[in-house]
Amino acid sequence: MSEDNRNRRDDDEHTRKVSELFGRMTPWYDFQNRAFSLFLDCWWRRALVRSVVPGPTSTVIDMAAGTLDVTVSLLRRYPELNVYATDICEPMLLYGKERKLRPEERSRVTTLVADARNMPLPDQCADAVTIAFGIRNVRPRMDALREMHRLLVPGGRACILEFAPVSTPLFGPLYHWYLRRIMPRLAGLVSRSTSAYEYFADTIEHFPAPEAFGEELKQAGFPFVQHFSLTLGVVHIHIAVKG
Ligand SMILES: C[S@@+](CC[C@H](N)C(=O)[O-])C[C@H]1O[C@@H](n2cnc3c(N)ncnc32)[C@H](O)[C@@H]1O
């Protein structure tokens, strides 16, 4: 087997495991998000949605949409929008679809079980792609970034919300101690599984710093890239505009 094929097989295996992991944690996912971030996660997603600018297609793709928090936030801000909520994990999508959408919002949302690396949607079909806390799970990341670029109309925006390692002197070590030592234990009390939060800490600690991630977005074809930090650099919003 060639090295390329081996890498592809490992990446597919990783994707399958990630889907199973989120499938297992679906019932606790929202509760744990709110509890561990002290509800900051809702504010972070709303900040992401504020970076979206609807355009000629009136369509936004919410990649790795999970339980539809970003999808719902998009619709509450722009009720006329059509949103594709896509994710590899069907239980997450179903949970959000059944519990969070208002009756008048149902016809505006299409849920799709789809891999961010290979999206079953045509070129230039959306004004914006959002992805909140999803990109750090995707291997290889570049495939998903290229897909975002392909799906957007010229001038369209990829709006990405993601954690990154925190390197500031006092807060950084404290934050990583909380991530490594405290969060998995608290998660274990709720769901009797600590492995999801060990994985969670690993992916944050290995995600590139914002400047390096900006370079990846440029490599994926986006000429205009910017980012801003929220909550002492715990999360960043990256905005990449297609030329
Ligand atoms: C931490 S959750 C974020 C969910 C949601 N966006 C939110 O803000 O709560 C990460 C999501 O990424 C999804 N995911 C991971 N790899 C993916 C891939 N290759 N393609 C699509 N979704 C993926 C998982 O199934 C999971 O629902």
The ligand as an SDF file (V2000), in Angstrom:
LIG
                    3D

 27 29  0  0  0  0  0  0  0  0999 V2000
  -17.2370   20.0120   18.9640 C   0  0  0  0  0  0  0  0  0  0  0  0
  -18.5280   19.5690   17.8460 S   0  0  0  0  0  0  0  0  0  0  0  0
  -19.1090   21.1470   17.2690 C   0  0  0  0  0  0  0  0  0  0  0  0
  -20.5690   21.1090   16.8790 C   0  0  0  0  0  0  0  0  0  0  0  0
  -21.2140   22.4700   16.6290 C   0  0  0  0  0  0  0  0  0  0  0  0
  -20.6560   23.1380   15.4850 N   0  0  0  0  0  0  0  0  0  0  0  0
  -21.1600   23.3670   17.8300 C   0  0  0  0  0  0  0  0  0  0  0  0
  -20.8230   24.5510   17.6900 O   0  0  0  0  0  0  0  0  0  0  0  0
  -21.5070   22.9060   18.9270 O   0  0  0  0  0  0  0  0  0  0  0  0
  -17.6170   18.9800   16.4680 C   0  0  0  0  0  0  0  0  0  0  0  0
  -18.4860   18.3860   15.3800 C   0  0  0  0  0  0  0  0  0  0  0  0
  -17.6560   18.1570   14.2310 O   0  0  0  0  0  0  0  0  0  0  0  0
  -18.1560   17.0230   13.5790 C   0  0  0  0  0  0  0  0  0  0  0  0
  -17.1230   16.5310   12.6480 N   0  0  0  0  0  0  0  0  0  0  0  0
  -15.9140   16.0230   12.9480 C   0  0  0  0  0  0  0  0  0  0  0  0
  -15.2480   15.6890   11.8290 N   0  0  0  0  0  0  0  0  0  0  0  0
  -16.0500   16.0140   10.7840 C   0  0  0  0  0  0  0  0  0  0  0  0
  -15.9270   15.9200    9.3650 C   0  0  0  0  0  0  0  0  0  0  0  0
  -14.8390   15.3960    8.7940 N   0  0  0  0  0  0  0  0  0  0  0  0
  -16.9450   16.3690    8.6050 N   0  0  0  0  0  0  0  0  0  0  0  0
  -18.0650   16.8870    9.1860 C   0  0  0  0  0  0  0  0  0  0  0  0
  -18.2520   16.9840   10.5140 N   0  0  0  0  0  0  0  0  0  0  0  0
  -17.2470   16.5610   11.3040 C   0  0  0  0  0  0  0  0  0  0  0  0
  -18.5010   16.0750   14.7230 C   0  0  0  0  0  0  0  0  0  0  0  0
  -19.3400   15.0300   14.3460 O   0  0  0  0  0  0  0  0  0  0  0  0
  -19.1210   17.0460   15.7150 C   0  0  0  0  0  0  0  0  0  0  0  0
  -20.5210   17.1330   15.5700 O   0  0  0  0  0  0  0  0  0  0  0  0
  1  2  1  0
  2  3  1  0
  2 10  1  0
  3  4  1  0
  4  5  1  0
  5  6  1  0
  5  7  1  0
  7  8  2  0
  7  9  1  0
 10 11  1  0
 11 12  1  0
 11 26  1  0
 12 13  1  0
 13 14  1  0
 13 24  1  0
 14 15  1  0
 14 23  1  0
 15 16  2  0
 16 17  1  0
 17 18  1  0
 17 23  2  0
 18 19  1  0
 18 20  2  0
 20 21  1  0
 21 22  2  0
 22 23  1  0
 24 25  1  0
 24 26  1  0
 26 27  1  0
M  CHG  2   2   1   9  -1
M  END
$$$$
